[in-house]
Amino acid sequence: MGGNPYDYHALQAVMGHAIHVFPYLYPPPSLLIFWPLYRMDYGTAKHLALLLNHAVLLGLFWIMPRVVLPSSSSSANRFLAYALAIPYLLVSSPVQVTITSGQINFLVLASILLFWHLARSQKHLTASFFLALSIVLKTYPVILILFLLVGSYKREAILTFLWLLVAVVVSVPFLPAHIWQDWISYVALKGGYASTPAGLFPPAVPWNQNLNGFFSRLFADGSVAKIATYAAALLVVSVSAVSIRIGHEKDQGPGLDQILLLSLPVMFLVAPFSWDHHIVFVFPSLLLLFTSRHKIDGGGVMAFYLALGSIAVVLALRQTLPIKFYAVFFLWVLCVFGTLTSAAGQRPAPEPAARPA
């Protein structure tokens, strides 16, 4: 203990220059979650991560269809959800890359799904804990707080913020005093668009399939790429927020389904770095679009599901890596469309008022 996980050059020196070590980018409170690995050698930690990933993946086979569909869904719809989700997870390239590279995507996704399920059940405190956990582990899900506020789920948003504050306060006495400053210097200030943290690939590499990667490849001038990316990210977030707000102004308003439907592809698109294995985060949006009812008539239904199926195939295959950005972008477009055309949202029924004594 007492080392600096955010100094890439020191981290590389420990591992040896014959091996490329990727920089540690997670926020300081995450160090407390990963602390047990500090006592293990690399081989033991690798096998533990492999075991944990397989265990959580098996859990996702059950929890993802269960969470995506509301409890009122028909048995036929539930069967369809499981029939789509389980084979897709088994053959998907992002799932395979997550396992082979020891990523924590399954744990983050499971935390988001648990938030989704518990918030539906109005277990606000526990639900917000799992959303805060996903943010501590990956940071990117912080975008959900904004959309929860827009969709008038203020209690969940505020409680999530308070849980994050607790995580920061708890981490202070257990971490070296310089950790937060190091994270700000080595990660936060170098993690914006068209920037490259030490030890990481530049954003223009083909593996970075988001707005930052797209515009970094499109424009040779880094300043132009940065401006274009910030503008596009603002547009995507704004359109998503307006779509949620329009749904909120309807009679029953949008439920968590519509908020999560939009949040997951937005999270992928606006992140500074979104690699192939991060595509697992948009799988619930795919499944929700496949199993939801939309106000589409005539040939529009066929076109909608043909587009959705094509997106699902592109996202699942390893060979389609160069065009996965377009697949996620058009998935987001379908999510906006689905938010505005789906049946009434799954907002939990209001708690009954207390009877007068």
C-alpha positions as CSV (number, residue, x, y, z in Angstrom):
1,M,0.0,0.0,0.0
2,G,1.0,3.6,-0.4
3,G,1.9,3.3,-4.0
4,N,0.5,5.4,-6.8
5,P,-1.7,3.4,-9.2
6,Y,-2.3,6.4,-11.4
7,D,1.4,6.9,-12.3
8,Y,1.6,4.8,-15.5
9,H,5.4,4.9,-15.7
10,A,5.8,3.6,-12.1
11,L,3.2,0.9,-12.8
12,Q,5.0,-0.2,-16.0
13,A,8.3,-0.3,-14.1
14,V,6.8,-2.7,-11.5
15,M,5.5,-5.1,-14.2
16,G,8.5,-4.9,-16.4
17,H,8.8,-3.1,-19.8
18,A,8.5,-6.3,-21.7
19,I,4.8,-6.3,-20.9
20,H,2.5,-3.5,-21.8
21,V,0.4,-2.4,-18.8
22,F,-2.7,-0.3,-19.4
23,P,-3.1,2.7,-17.0
24,Y,-5.5,2.5,-14.1
25,L,-8.4,4.9,-14.8
26,Y,-11.0,4.2,-12.2
27,P,-11.8,6.7,-9.5
28,P,-10.0,6.4,-6.1
29,P,-12.9,4.8,-4.1
30,S,-12.7,1.8,-6.5
31,L,-9.3,1.0,-5.0
32,L,-11.1,-0.2,-1.9
33,I,-13.1,-2.7,-3.9
34,F,-10.0,-4.0,-5.7
35,W,-8.0,-4.0,-2.5
36,P,-8.2,-7.8,-1.9
37,L,-6.3,-8.3,-5.2
38,Y,-3.4,-6.4,-3.7
39,R,-2.6,-9.5,-1.5
40,M,-2.6,-11.9,-4.4
41,D,0.0,-12.7,-7.1
42,Y,-0.9,-12.0,-10.7
43,G,-1.8,-15.6,-11.5
44,T,-4.2,-16.0,-8.6
45,A,-5.9,-12.6,-9.3
46,K,-6.3,-13.6,-12.9
47,H,-8.0,-16.9,-12.1
48,L,-10.2,-15.2,-9.5
49,A,-11.3,-12.6,-12.1
50,L,-12.0,-15.4,-14.6
51,L,-14.1,-17.3,-12.1
52,L,-16.0,-14.1,-11.1
53,N,-16.7,-13.2,-14.7
54,H,-18.2,-16.6,-15.4
55,A,-20.3,-16.5,-12.3
56,V,-21.7,-13.1,-13.0
57,L,-22.3,-14.0,-16.7
58,L,-24.4,-17.0,-15.6
59,G,-26.3,-14.6,-13.3
60,L,-26.9,-12.2,-16.3
61,F,-28.5,-15.1,-18.2
62,W,-31.2,-15.0,-15.6
63,I,-31.3,-11.4,-14.4
64,M,-31.2,-9.5,-17.7
65,P,-34.4,-10.9,-19.3
66,R,-36.1,-10.8,-15.8
67,V,-35.2,-7.1,-15.3
68,V,-35.9,-5.9,-18.8
69,L,-39.4,-7.2,-18.8
70,P,-41.9,-5.9,-16.3
71,S,-43.6,-8.4,-13.9
72,S,-46.9,-8.0,-15.9
73,S,-45.3,-9.4,-19.1
74,S,-46.9,-12.5,-20.7
75,S,-45.2,-15.9,-20.5
76,A,-44.7,-15.7,-24.3
77,N,-42.9,-12.4,-24.0
78,R,-40.7,-13.8,-21.2
79,F,-39.9,-16.9,-23.3
80,L,-38.9,-14.6,-26.2
81,A,-36.7,-12.5,-23.9
82,Y,-34.8,-15.6,-22.7
83,A,-34.6,-17.1,-26.2
84,L,-33.0,-13.9,-27.5
85,A,-30.7,-13.0,-24.5
86,I,-29.0,-16.3,-23.6
87,P,-27.8,-17.4,-27.1
88,Y,-26.8,-13.8,-27.9
89,L,-24.7,-13.5,-24.8
90,L,-23.1,-16.9,-25.6
91,V,-22.0,-16.0,-29.1
92,S,-21.3,-12.3,-28.7
93,S,-17.7,-11.1,-29.3
94,P,-17.9,-8.4,-26.6
95,V,-18.8,-11.0,-24.0
96,Q,-15.8,-13.2,-25.1
97,V,-13.4,-10.2,-25.0
98,T,-14.7,-9.2,-21.5
99,I,-13.9,-12.7,-20.2
100,T,-10.5,-13.2,-21.9
101,S,-9.2,-9.7,-21.0
102,G,-10.4,-9.8,-17.4
103,Q,-12.7,-6.8,-17.6
104,I,-15.3,-5.8,-15.0
105,N,-18.1,-5.1,-17.4
106,F,-20.4,-7.9,-16.2
107,L,-20.2,-6.7,-12.7
108,V,-21.0,-3.1,-13.7
109,L,-23.9,-4.3,-15.9
110,A,-25.2,-6.5,-13.1
111,S,-25.1,-3.5,-10.8
112,I,-27.1,-1.3,-13.3
113,L,-29.7,-4.1,-13.7
114,L,-30.1,-4.5,-10.0
115,F,-30.6,-0.8,-9.7
116,W,-33.2,-1.0,-12.4
117,H,-35.0,-3.9,-10.7
118,L,-34.9,-2.5,-7.2
119,A,-36.0,1.0,-8.3
120,R,-39.0,-0.5,-10.0
121,S,-39.9,-2.1,-6.7
122,Q,-39.5,1.3,-5.0
123,K,-36.5,0.1,-2.9
124,H,-34.9,3.5,-3.4
125,L,-32.0,3.3,-0.9
126,T,-30.8,-0.2,-2.1
127,A,-31.4,0.6,-5.7
128,S,-29.3,3.8,-5.5
129,F,-26.5,1.9,-3.8
130,F,-26.1,-0.4,-6.8
131,L,-26.1,2.6,-9.2
132,A,-23.5,4.3,-7.1
133,L,-21.5,1.0,-7.2
134,S,-21.5,0.9,-11.0
135,I,-20.3,4.5,-11.1
136,V,-17.5,3.8,-8.6
137,L,-16.4,0.9,-10.7
138,K,-16.6,2.5,-14.2
139,T,-17.6,6.2,-13.9
140,Y,-19.5,6.2,-17.2
141,P,-22.9,5.3,-15.6
142,V,-22.9,8.8,-14.0
143,I,-24.9,9.9,-17.0
144,L,-27.9,8.0,-15.5
145,I,-28.1,10.6,-12.7
146,L,-28.8,13.3,-15.2
147,F,-31.5,11.3,-17.0
148,L,-33.1,10.3,-13.7
149,L,-33.4,13.9,-12.7
150,V,-34.9,14.8,-16.1
151,G,-37.4,11.9,-15.8
152,S,-38.4,13.0,-12.3
153,Y,-36.8,10.2,-10.5
154,K,-35.2,12.7,-8.2
155,R,-35.1,10.5,-5.1
156,E,-33.0,7.8,-6.8
157,A,-30.7,10.5,-8.3
158,I,-30.1,12.3,-4.9
159,L,-29.6,9.0,-3.0
160,T,-27.1,7.9,-5.6
161,F,-25.2,11.1,-5.2
162,L,-25.2,10.6,-1.4
163,W,-23.9,7.1,-1.7
164,L,-21.1,8.4,-3.9
165,L,-20.3,11.0,-1.3
166,V,-20.2,8.2,1.3
167,A,-17.7,6.3,-0.9
168,V,-15.5,9.3,-1.1
169,V,-15.6,10.0,2.6
170,V,-14.9,6.4,3.5
171,S,-12.0,6.2,1.1
172,V,-10.2,9.2,2.6
173,P,-8.7,7.5,5.7
174,F,-7.8,4.3,3.9
175,L,-6.0,5.9,0.9
176,P,-2.8,7.9,0.7
177,A,-3.4,11.7,0.9
178,H,-2.1,12.2,-2.6
179,I,-4.4,9.7,-4.4
180,W,-7.1,12.2,-5.4
181,Q,-4.6,14.7,-6.6
182,D,-2.9,12.0,-8.6
183,W,-6.2,10.8,-10.2
184,I,-7.0,14.4,-11.1
185,S,-3.6,15.0,-12.6
186,Y,-3.0,11.7,-14.4
187,V,-6.6,10.7,-15.4
188,A,-9.3,13.4,-15.0
189,L,-7.4,16.2,-16.7
190,K,-6.2,13.9,-19.5
191,G,-9.3,11.9,-20.1
192,G,-11.3,14.4,-22.2
193,Y,-12.0,14.2,-25.8
194,A,-9.1,14.1,-28.4
195,S,-6.7,13.4,-25.5
196,T,-4.6,10.4,-24.6
197,P,-3.8,9.4,-21.0
198,A,-0.3,8.1,-20.6
199,G,0.0,4.4,-21.6
200,L,-3.4,4.3,-23.4
201,F,-4.0,4.1,-27.1
202,P,-4.9,7.4,-28.8
203,P,-8.7,7.9,-29.3
204,A,-8.4,7.5,-33.1
205,V,-7.5,3.8,-33.0
206,P,-10.2,1.6,-34.6
207,W,-11.0,-0.1,-31.3
208,N,-12.5,3.1,-29.9
209,Q,-16.0,3.0,-31.3
210,N,-17.7,6.1,-29.9
211,L,-18.1,9.8,-30.8
212,N,-14.5,10.6,-29.6
213,G,-13.1,7.8,-31.8
214,F,-15.2,8.7,-34.8
215,F,-14.3,12.4,-34.9
216,S,-10.6,11.7,-34.0
217,R,-10.4,9.5,-37.1
218,L,-12.4,11.9,-39.2
219,F,-10.3,15.0,-38.4
220,A,-6.5,15.1,-38.4
221,D,-6.6,18.3,-36.4
222,G,-7.0,17.5,-32.7
223,S,-8.6,20.8,-31.9
224,V,-11.3,20.3,-34.6
225,A,-11.9,16.8,-33.4
226,K,-12.3,17.9,-29.8
227,I,-14.8,20.7,-30.7
228,A,-16.8,18.3,-32.9
229,T,-16.9,15.6,-30.3
230,Y,-18.1,17.9,-27.5
231,A,-20.7,19.4,-29.8
232,A,-22.0,15.9,-30.9
233,A,-22.0,14.6,-27.3
234,L,-24.0,17.6,-26.2
235,L,-26.4,17.0,-29.0
236,V,-26.9,13.3,-28.2
237,V,-27.4,14.0,-24.4
238,S,-29.8,16.9,-25.2
239,V,-31.9,14.9,-27.6
240,S,-32.1,12.1,-25.1
241,A,-33.0,14.4,-22.3
242,V,-35.7,16.1,-24.4
243,S,-37.1,12.7,-25.4
244,I,-37.3,11.6,-21.8
245,R,-38.9,14.9,-20.8
246,I,-41.5,14.6,-23.6
247,G,-42.4,11.2,-22.3
248,H,-42.6,12.6,-18.8
249,E,-45.2,15.1,-19.9
250,K,-47.5,12.4,-21.1
251,D,-50.3,11.1,-18.8
252,Q,-48.3,8.3,-17.2
253,G,-44.8,9.6,-17.9
254,P,-41.7,7.5,-18.8
255,G,-40.7,4.7,-16.6
256,L,-37.2,3.5,-15.8
257,D,-37.5,1.3,-18.9
258,Q,-37.4,4.4,-21.1
259,I,-34.7,6.1,-19.1
260,L,-32.4,3.1,-19.0
261,L,-33.2,2.3,-22.7
262,L,-31.7,5.7,-23.7
263,S,-29.0,5.9,-21.0
264,L,-27.0,2.8,-22.0
265,P,-26.2,3.7,-25.6
266,V,-25.6,7.3,-24.6
267,M,-23.2,6.2,-22.0
268,F,-21.3,4.2,-24.7
269,L,-21.3,7.0,-27.3
270,V,-20.2,9.9,-25.0
271,A,-17.5,8.1,-23.1
272,P,-14.0,9.2,-24.0
273,F,-13.0,5.5,-24.6
274,S,-15.4,2.8,-25.6
275,W,-13.7,-0.5,-26.6
276,D,-15.4,-3.5,-28.1
277,H,-16.0,-5.2,-24.8
278,H,-18.0,-2.1,-23.5
279,I,-20.7,-3.0,-26.0
280,V,-22.1,-5.4,-23.4
281,F,-23.6,-2.3,-21.7
282,V,-26.0,-1.7,-24.5
283,F,-27.4,-5.3,-24.6
284,P,-30.4,-4.5,-22.3
285,S,-31.4,-1.7,-24.7
286,L,-31.4,-4.2,-27.6
287,L,-33.5,-6.7,-25.6
288,L,-35.9,-4.0,-24.4
289,L,-36.5,-2.8,-28.0
290,F,-37.0,-6.3,-29.2
291,T,-39.6,-7.1,-26.6
292,S,-41.4,-3.8,-26.2
293,R,-44.6,-2.7,-27.9
294,H,-44.3,0.3,-30.2
295,K,-46.9,2.4,-32.0
296,I,-45.8,1.4,-35.5
297,D,-48.2,0.5,-38.3
298,G,-47.9,-1.3,-41.6
299,G,-44.5,-1.9,-43.1
300,G,-42.8,0.2,-40.4
301,V,-42.8,-2.7,-38.1
302,M,-40.8,-4.9,-40.5
303,A,-38.3,-2.1,-41.1
304,F,-37.9,-1.4,-37.4
305,Y,-37.1,-5.0,-36.5
306,L,-35.0,-5.5,-39.6
307,A,-32.9,-2.5,-38.6
308,L,-32.7,-3.7,-35.0
309,G,-31.7,-7.2,-36.0
310,S,-29.0,-5.8,-38.3
311,I,-27.6,-3.7,-35.4
312,A,-27.6,-6.7,-33.1
313,V,-25.6,-8.8,-35.6
314,V,-23.0,-6.0,-36.2
315,L,-22.5,-5.6,-32.4
316,A,-22.1,-9.3,-31.8
317,L,-19.4,-10.0,-34.5
318,R,-15.7,-9.5,-34.1
319,Q,-15.3,-8.9,-37.8
320,T,-17.5,-5.8,-37.8
321,L,-15.4,-3.8,-35.4
322,P,-14.8,-0.9,-37.9
323,I,-18.5,-0.1,-38.2
324,K,-19.7,-0.8,-34.6
325,F,-19.8,3.0,-33.9
326,Y,-22.5,3.3,-36.6
327,A,-24.4,0.3,-35.1
328,V,-24.4,1.9,-31.6
329,F,-25.4,5.3,-33.0
330,F,-28.3,3.9,-34.9
331,L,-29.3,1.8,-31.9
332,W,-29.5,5.2,-30.0
333,V,-31.7,6.6,-32.8
334,L,-34.0,3.6,-32.4
335,C,-34.0,4.1,-28.6
336,V,-35.1,7.7,-29.1
337,F,-37.8,6.5,-31.4
338,G,-38.8,3.7,-29.0
339,T,-39.0,6.1,-26.1
340,L,-41.4,8.3,-28.0
341,T,-43.5,5.5,-29.5
342,S,-43.6,2.8,-26.9
343,A,-46.5,2.0,-24.7
344,A,-46.9,3.8,-21.4
345,G,-43.7,3.6,-19.2
346,Q,-43.3,1.3,-16.3
347,R,-43.3,3.8,-13.6
348,P,-44.0,2.2,-10.2
349,A,-47.4,3.0,-8.8
350,P,-47.3,5.8,-6.2
351,E,-47.2,4.7,-2.6
352,P,-50.6,4.8,-0.9
353,A,-51.2,7.8,1.3
354,A,-51.4,7.2,5.0
355,R,-54.9,7.0,6.4
356,P,-55.9,9.7,8.9
357,A,-55.9,8.5,12.5
